[in-house]
């Protein structure tokens, strides 16, 4: 049985272009993607770590990083990330796929291994630690059996199913799969250590400034201790809203109303409510 982590990466982020190529620590010669790769490679249960990027010319820079880190790569569709994952899994003969995103430079390899082992012991099709919120955003990990990924690839029809890889499994057709909702008893989901915006980058730079020199491979427990010591860190990116997967326009509008409430955008909220008849 071959277990491989596929790290999806691209430079064309809408909110923060080339975010995974930003230096971390700030001003160093190491980028966010390199930190992600190095941390994932610490896993004891992974047989392979693969970068999956796009065929777009601008993502040649992603390939340069993969080569620099001696990491195999696959190039595929920009928008159909499900297809990119499936074809990468086929190319590298993976039986179990671990999905990691390149914008998570605090990913903890011990947690990855714990989730992989739990997936194997549970005899399920799909395991995720984000379906029940307990981990900080940025410690996300999904484990998928190849036949389940293949089923999703062959049958997915909706745009959101193809853009986000696994919604066909956990959102559209959950009754067709054995799903394992892995979570911790302690809820730290109010901490955001992923990279989507400049505010996120500022927080990650502070985390690395405090922890990296002491231990290049600091763990989640070290980050949580830092937040306990400096609770103001949460304020740096507390207003950033994580992108979500929506089935319908109505779901998206309902979420927009919640965002308007959070940002005190009363006029916008009233306009949307009038449009949908709330």
Steps between C-alpha positions, in 0.01 A plus 500: 500500500640838395400811694579835343441860593400725212562867573298724268675824407454788256608862473170649382329554835234771462537649849879479527681415172818292537426456868679163524816659360520759779803459724456336838661598732461847351807605303650151497591290196219251573143534377164390640476204260845375602405510867182306419691234305769457765249462781287246313811297416559447873208253495590140580201348320524670162677316219493799266450877505387653170437854383193538276495828312356627173618504141492881499831667419498708818508181705846417367610668823322228698693237305825682576424466871411131463829432321692698761339287773561177307125438489315332210222698335198477273352770279130504420183706480482842668129491581426126520708423807320169545630389161848624592498290817362192328753507215786565742388202709490283187842615384662420834300179563354614831262280696427764762516873437565758769382844392705796622489858374813707442375796701538323835862548610420400859370155406594243765637170367417317823134595460513385137631161616238476773222564248646252250524231767147572619378475140667161458375367833144617433474327160326799342501666158573855605631673811512873569588707804304804379143368475469552876684817594760450770842557343629844401440590138826404330539159664250349255560148372287265288568132432327335205505146366585490131176329398300773675700773328445320170126476561488874569703575187284285274168627633546860610295744293476816710761773479558504876560124499782541251655814646530368856585129448297333776151662522361222278584264787408689817241750371322371188495123560594429864277194515709325234822509704627404843599837640715553807467841668825519694517770768656604830312552825646850535368757255771727359318576176498872580873507417582561135850399386440452129600748227237674288562869564776744601357498852548122514857546378570756772385252766705216352808724499446572870462128576819415312686793660414359843543126439715423195842593637449279806372207296460498120239227538284641777168321553140598554542479877772766476270727299216457749735584786609813313136605462445438870793729577399762242120482458507825300638302206144399408416863430741517204273304266179455696289676234609271216222270383591154378368411155220243517344250262139582404249276324271781395484877453258514796761342731758752382266794557415379851871486580541849352233631739696357794812671369313829471399465864861441598619806308207725601394536136132563570408647160656211312329251730159666445550500122583127494210413728263688270634314198438157652181588681620464859 
